[in-house]
Amino acid sequence: MLSKAAGQAARQTIRNRSSPSALRIATGTIATTSIVSATIYINTENGLGLKRELDFWSSVTPVVWDYWWNCFSSSPKVQLQKALLKINNHAVEQPPLSPQTEQDETKKERQILLDQLHERNAPKIYNIMIQLGGLYIKLGQVLSVTALPIPEKYREYFRTLQSNVPNHEDWVTVVKPTLERELGAPLEDIFESINEIPCGAASIGQAHKATLRSDAGEEEVIVKVQYPNAKWQVPADIECVGQFLQLCVWFGLVDESASKLSYEEFARQFLSELDYTNEMKNLKAVYESSLDPNAPYMKQRVVLPQVFEELCTDQVITMSYLPGRKFEEETKRQLSLLGIDTKKSFRSIVKESSGNVTNAEEGERKDEVAISSSSQTLALSTKQPARMWKAKLTSIMRNVVSVDFLFSVVRFSRRIALLSQSATVKWIQLASSLSIVPVGWKTWADERQNDILQSMTLDWTEDAVHTLLDVHGYQILNQGLFNADPHPGNILVDFPTEAGKKATIGLIDYGQCKQLTPDERVKIARLILSIAEKESDEEIATKFRTLGIKTKNDSTRFLADFGRLMFGRFESKHLDHSWHKELHKEDRVLYFPKELSMVYRTALLLRGLAMSLQYNPSVGELWRDHALEAIRKHG
């Protein structure tokens, strides 16, 4: 009995001595396993994406807190301020304000507060975008011209992201290893030479000019390489943008339906850009269609790069080099020749045109062309100070004079000025050869000579705009495969050295393509044809409905006017804010068909380019023949 008791005591003693040690071992093992697992996970694509999302929110949260704490009714600070104000009003015994006056005062105070918050936080958000880079840079560029009602202070900062942003990866540590891994050979075996400095860089990749080794001789190419981290970084960034946009909706900063449409398009566009294999196939298909002598490419001197399939992978695209400078550079030069400040956005062009005609651009008046986010229509919001007769005169002129006339006057007056300057330069140069003018005059004339030569291309811009619209109309309605992102940075222009020859236009970057079925093309063609032939409201609305658009009230007038805004000519009444206000009171878009959305985006970008150059084309009229052909073939 004693022996049994002694044994139990001994075993208990052993358990008492070993339990803490075993617990420590178990705890250490679990901790070590957790650390190792976390380390492994954080280095996976999902883990890196999570870390990037945490970096984003840790930077953005203080800004979100600042808005909530100072501005929103659920904030204790705001609730306390309201309570103190109520007590103060009772103590002072001021006469009560009318409901409308009280509402106006509240709105005014809130706007002042929001302006202060925007002033304080816009530079912080800008710096976050610069630090995170990648898609956030692209997001800032998009927001600088977006349809969404972005506060102007933010838009000012975002506009600076359109240029001069360092956004390329290191050649030795990132780009070269990626190219050699993807192409399966040292670069020296494939290329005679390759420029380490990128000729272009974007949020997910960059491009390098190279000379290809070939049995047929050396050939200049462009090698487009995707950043290794883009596959996980872009989805993580898109997720963060979506969450942040939801927060903005909750705060009441943006419209929910408009933001949802914009976000879905934004996400779809940039996820599609990750698919280099699909981009290569799209580029190959459009290139091959451009070789058709019946297509407008050869007639209009429009070229596309040829793909080298054997040097393409899911992270690399190799294509032929197209000479020329970017159309956006040419656009800025043309705007300068027209006397327009190139630092301003395209939104101010219509305003300046009408102001130049009436000389009513003095004072603090601000007019801004905007795309209405709720129905994606082109509108102009106008803020005018009271009792300014010049501003009123401008408004009257807009109602009686067409936009085309305004643009024509601007271009004509600028041309007269250039011709006058050209005549003066020629006279001074002739006189200087006879030594009858001061040396300073000769210097001035020599400095202006290049500007005079460049001004001769003013006529070219209208032809170029029509060419771009013609080619993209053919892609959309005839081929059904088109580039939905034809901004000036994706267009090249190569001027000939010989006089009398037409410039060559190069189309690049087919990462955001849209494929339309024959049935979709026919429906879109019928809508465009209805607008081009100026049919009745009922006819246009019926064509619109067949595409699947849904509005709250199914208003025929709303749909007809919406269609004309999309594909018709910009009219003087569109400059009247009250016209748009009445239109939006009548109805609003609940669902916009995706296939039409990308077509509209293409038309909007090209028309925006045209408007910036003082042209006012009707997209419907320019696409009329392509629409008829689509209906003939597939209708």
N, C-alpha and C positions, 0 to 999 in steps of 0.2 A: 504493500500500500504506500509506504514511504517512497519506495523506488518509483512508483507511478507518478506520485505528486512531484517528485524531484525532476522527472523527465518533462512534465508539463511546464514546470517553472523554467527549466532550461530553454525549452522551445519559445516560451514567451519572451525570455530575455533576448534570445536571438532575433525575434521579430521586432522587438523594441529598438534594438541596435541597428537592424538592417533597413527598416522602413524609411527613415529620413534619407538614407543614402540612395535607396531605390527611387524615391520620389524625385530626388535631385537629378538622378540619371535620366528618369523619364521626362522630367521638365526640360532638361538640357537637350535631350534628343528631339522633343517636339519643337523647341525653339530653333534648333539648328535646321531641322527639316523645313520649318516655316520660312526661315531666312533664305535657305537654298532655293526653295520653291518660288519665293517672291523674286529672288534674283533671276532665276530662269525665266519666270513669267514676264518680268519687266523688260527683258531683252527680246521677247517675242513681239510680233507685229501688234497683237492685241494689247500687250503691256505697254509698248511704246506709245500706242494710240491713247491709252488711258492716261499715261504720264503727260502727254501733250494736252489732253483735255483738262487735267488738273492744273497745268501751268496757265492755261487760258482763264479758268475760273478763279484761280488765286489772284490773277492780275485784274480781272474785270469786277470781282465782287465789291471792292471798295467804291467803284464808280456806281454800281447798282445801289449800294447802301446809301450813298450821297443823295441820289434821286429819291429813294424811298423815304429817308429820314427827314428830308427838307420839303417834300412836295406832296406826299400822298396821305390821304385822309386816315389811313390805318396807322400812321406813324404817331407815337406818343407826343413828339414835338409839335406836330401839326394840330393834334387834338388839344394840347395845352394852349397853343396860340389862339385857337377858336374860342376856347373857354374864357381866356383873359380878355379877348376882344368883346365878347358878349357882356362880360361884367363891366368893362369900360364904357360900352354904349349905354348900359342901364344907368351908370353913375353920371354920365354927362347929360343924359336925357336929350339926345339929338332926335330930331324928327325922323320918323322911319322913311327909308327910301322905297321907291316903287320897285316891284319885283324885277322889272326890266333893267332899271338903273343898277340895282343891287347885283344882278347877274352880269351886267357889263363891267362893273367895278371888279367883281370877282375874277372874271376872265382876264382883265387887264393886269391885275396883281399877279395872277398865276403866270401870265406870259412873261412878265418882268422877272419873276423867280426862275422860270425855265431858261430864259436867256442867260441869267447869271450861272445857272448850272451847266448850260451848254458851253459857256465861255471857260468855265473851270475844268470841265471834263473832256472836251473835244481833244485837246492836246494829249491827254492821258491815253485815250483810245487810239489815237494816231501812233503814239510811241509803242503801245502794245502790238499793233499791227506790224510796225517796223521790226520789233524784236522777234516776234513769232515768224514773220516772213511767210513764204509759201502762198497758200491760198488766201491768207488774210490780206496780202498786198493786192491780189486780184479782186477780193471782195471790196476793198476800199475804192478801187478803180471803178467797179460796177456801181457802188453806192454814190459815187460822185455824179453819175448821170442817170441814176435810177428813177423809176416812176414813183417810188415810195416817197412820202413827204419827209425827207431827211432834214433836220434843222440846218440852216444855212452855215452856221459855224462849223459843224461837222463836215459839210460838203466842201467848205473852203480847204480844210486840211486834207480831205480825201482826194481833191483835185491834184494836190502835189504828188500823189502817188502815181499819176499818169506818166511821169518821166523822172529821170535821174534817181532811180531807186536801185541800190546795189542788190542784185538778185541773181547771182550765178555761183555755181559750185566750183571748188578748186579742181584744176585740171589734173594734177599729179595724183592726188589722194582719192578723188571721186570719179571724175569723168573718164580719164584714160583707162583705169582698171575696169570700169563698167563696160566701155566699148570693147575692150579686148576679151572680156568674159563673154559678152553677148555675141561677138562676131567670130570667136573661137580661134583667133590668131593675133600675133603682134601687129600693131597698126602699121609698122614699116613694111609688112608683107602685103598690105592691102592698098595703102595710100602712098603716093609719091611724096605728098606733104599734107599736113593738116594744121590749121591755125589753132593754137591753144586758146586764143582769146575768142569768146563766142561772138558771133555776128548777131545773135538775138538770144534773149533769155525770158522765160516766163515762170509761172508759179510751179510748174511740175517738170520742167525740162529746159534745155537750151540747145542751140544749133551752132555748128562749126563749119566753116568753109574748108574744103579739102580738094586735093587733086588725086583722082583715082588712077591706079595702075591698070592699064588695059592693053590687050594685044592690038587694039585699033588705035592706040595712042592715048595720051593723057586727056582726061576729061574732068572738068570742074563740077563738084557736087556739093550738096549741103547734107551734113550728117546731124540728124536730130536725135538727141539722147534724153531719155527720161531719168530723173533723179532716182536713185535706189530706194529712198525713203518715201517716195510719192505714193506707193501702193497702200501704205498704212496711214500716211499723214493726211492725205486728202479726205478719206472717209471720216477720220477723227475730227478734222476741221469742219467738215460739213455738218456733223452731228452737233458740234458746239454752236455753229451758226444757227441751226434750227432751234436749239434750246434757248439761245439768247434772243432770237426773234420771238419766241413764245413769251419770254419775259417782257419784251417790249410791248407785245399785244396786251399782256396782263396789266402793264403800267398805263396803257392807253396811248402809247406813243405812235403806233401804226395801226392801220386797219387790218382786222383779222383775215378777211377773205382775200384782200389784195396781197397781204404778206404771205399767205399760204400759196397763192398762185406764183408769186415771185420766187419763193423759196424752192418750190417743187421744180421750177424751170432751172433755177440756179444749180440745184443738186444734180439734176439730170444732165445738164450741160457739162459740168466738171467731172462727173464720174465717167461720162462718155469719153472725155479727153484722155483718160488713163489707158484706154484701149488702143494702143498703137497698131495692133494688127488690123483692127477695123478701120482705123484712119488710113492705113496703107491701101486697103481694099477700096475704100471710097475714092481716094486720090487716083488710083489706077483706073477705076471705072469712069470718073469724070474726065481724066486725061484721054482715054480712048474715045469717049464720045466727042471730045473737042477736035478729033481728027476727021470727023465727018465734014465733007465740004459743004453740005447743006446747013450745017449748024452755024451760028453767028460768030464763032471764035475766029476762024481764019479771015472772014470778011471784015471783022472789027479789029484785027490784030491783037487778039487776046490769047495768051499762052498759059499753060500749066506745066509744072515740073513733072518729069517722067520718073517713075519709081524703079529702083534697082532691087528687085525682090530678093535676090541672093544675099543682099546686105541689109535685110530688114528682119527684125525680131519683135517680140512684144515690148521691148524697151528701146529699140533703135529703128529709125526710118532713114534710108539713104535715097536721095532724089537729086535730079539734075539741078544745077545752079541757074537761077534766072537773074540777069543783070537788071539794074535799076535801083532807084531809091524809093523809100516808102511813100505811099500816096499821102499819108498824114503830113509828111514834111512838105510835099508839094502843096497840100491844102493850106498849111500855115503860110507858105510863101504867097499863095494867091490871095489869102485873106489880108496879108500885109499890103499887097498891091492895091487892094480895094479900100485900104485905109481903115481896116478893122483890127482891133487889139487882139492878137493871137493868144494872149494869156487868158482871155475870157472863154467861157464855154459856148457851145453852139446855141445855148438857150437864149442868148441876148441878141442873136442876129436879126430876128424880125423886129424887135424893139428898135434897134439902131437904124434899120432901114427906114421905118416909118418916121423916126425922129429926124433923120437926115433930110427927108423931103420937107418937113414942116419947120425944121430948125427949132424943135421944141424939146430938145434933150437937156435943157438946163434944169437946175434944181435937184431935189433929192428923190425924184420919182424913180421907181424901180418897176420894170415890167419883166416878167419871167415866163418863158415858154415852158410848160411842164406837161408831162404825160400823166393824165389822171389815173391813179393806181386802181381805183375801184372798177373802172370800165376800160382801162388801158386806152384812153382816147387822148388826142392831142388838144391841149387846152392852153389858155394864156391867162394867168392870174395877174391882175393889175392893181397896184397900190398907188394912189395919187394923193398928194397933199391938197388940202382944200384951197379954193379960190386961186388956182393957178391956170390962167387963161391959156397958156401955151400947152399945158397938158390936155386941156379940154379941146383945143384945136387939133392936137394929135389924134385924140379919140374920134373927132368928127371926120378927119381925113381918112382914118381907117375904115369908117363906115361907108364912105363914098368912093374910095379909091381901092382898086384891087391890089393884092399882094404882088402880083406879077408886075404891075405898073411901078410899085415902090421899088422893087428889085431892079427893074429896068432903068429907073432914074439914077439909082446909086451906081450901077455899072456904067451907064452912059457918062455921068459926071466924072467918074474916075477915069474913064477912057479919054475924055477930053483933056483932063489934067495931065495924063501920061503923054498924050500926043503933043500937047503944048510944051511939056518938059523935053520931049524928044527933039522937037524943032529947035528949042533953045540950045540943047547940047550940040546938035549938028552945026548950028550957026557959030557957036563958040569955037568948035573944033576947026571949022573952015577958017574963021578969022584968026585963030592962033597960028595957023600955018603962014599967015601974012604978017605975023608979029604986031597985030593992032589991038590985042586985048591983054589985060594984065595976066600975070602968071597964075594968080589965084583963081581966075575964072577958068583957065585951062584945067587946073587940078580938080575943080568942082565938076566940070564936064566929064572928065575921065572917071571920076567916082560914080557918076550917075549912068555911065554907059551900060554897065551890066544890068542895072535895073530896067533900062529901056529895052534891052534885048529880051529880058525875062517877061516884060509886059506883053510881048507879042504872043505869049501863050495864053492870054486871057480867053481867047476864043476856044482853045483846046479844052478847057474845063467843062463847058457845056456838052461837048461831044463825048468826053470821058464819062460824065454822069449818065448820059443816055446809053452809052455802050455797056456800062456796068448794070444798069437796070434791064437792058435787053438780054444780056447773057444770063443773069440770074432768073429772069422770067422764063427763059428757055430751060434752064436747069429744073425749075420748079414744075412747070406745066407740061414740058415735053419729055424730059428724062425722069422726073420724079425723084431725083437725088440732087440735093443742093447744099451749099455751105450756108448754115444759119448764122454765121458770125462774120459777115463781110465788112468789118470795120476798116478804116483807112490803114491800120497797121498790117492788115493781111492782104494789102493790094500794093503792087509795085508798078512804077511807071519808068519807062526807058525812052528818053527822047532821042530821035535820030540826029546824027551829025549833019546829014544832008538836008537842005531846005526843001520844003514841000512834002516831005514824007510824014506819015502819021506816026505818032508815038505808039509804042507797044505797052500793053497793060498785062501784068503778070498776077495771077491769082494763087495764093499760097495758103497753107494751114487749113486742112480739112478735118480737124479734130471734132468739130461740132456740126455733123451732117445730119440731115433728116431725109428719110425715105418715105415717099408717098405712094399709095396704091393707085392704080388707074381710076378707081371709083372716087377716091379722095381728090384726085386732080380734077376730075370732071366737075365735082361739086364746087371746088374753089374757083375753077375757070368760069362757071356760070355766075357766081357772085361777082367776080371781077368784070366780066362782060356786061353784067347788069349795071354796074357803076360806070363803066366806060361809056356805055350808050345812054347814060342819064335816064334810066327807067324810073318809074314811079316808086313811091315809098313802099307800096304793097309788094311790088315785084322784087325789090331789093331785100325786104324783110323776109319774104318767102324763101329766097335763095339762101339767106343767112340761117334760117331755121333748119333747112335741110342738112346743114353741117353739124347740127346738134347743140347750138348755143342755147343757154337757158338764162332768162332774166326774170326778175321778180314779178313784173306786171305784163310781160310779153308784149310790150308796146311796139307797134309797127313803126311809129315815127322815130323812136329811140334806135331801133335796129337799123333803119335806113340811114339815119344821120351817123351812126356809129360806123357803118360800112363805108360811107363817103369819107369819113375822117381817116379810115384805115388806108383806102386805096384811091381816093379821089385827089383833087387839087386843093391845096390849102387856100381857104377863102377869107375875106376880110372879117366876116362875122365870127370866124373862129378866134379872132383876137379879142372878142368881147367876152369878158368873164361871166357876165350875166347870162349869156347864151348857154354856156356850159353848165352854169348853176341850174338853169331851168331844165336842161337835158337830164342832169343827174337826179333832179327831183322827180322826173317822170318815170325813171326806171333805173335799175342797176343790174350788173351781170352777176349771176350766181354760178354759172359754169361756162368756161370758155374752152372749145375743143383744142386739144393739144396739137393736132396736125395744122390747124389754122394759126395757132399761136406762133409757131416757128416761121411760117410764111410771113406773118405780120411783122415779126421781129426783123426779118431780112429786109422787107420793104421799108420799115421804119428807119433802120440804119442807113440804107441807101438814100432815102428821102432826106434824112437829117444831114447827110453829107451834101446833098444838092442844095438844101436850104442854106447851109453854111456858106456856100459859094454863090449865093444870091440867085438861085434858080428854084422854080416852084413847079416841079413836074407832077403830072397825074400818073401814078403808078398803073392805074387801071387802063388808061389810054395807051401807055407804052407796052403793056402786056396783052393788049387786046388780040393781036394776031396769034400769039402763043396760046391764048385761051381758046380761040376759035379752032386752032389745030388740035388741041387736047380734046375738045368736044367732038370734032370730026373723027378722031382716031378711036376714042374710047366711049363716046357718049351714045 
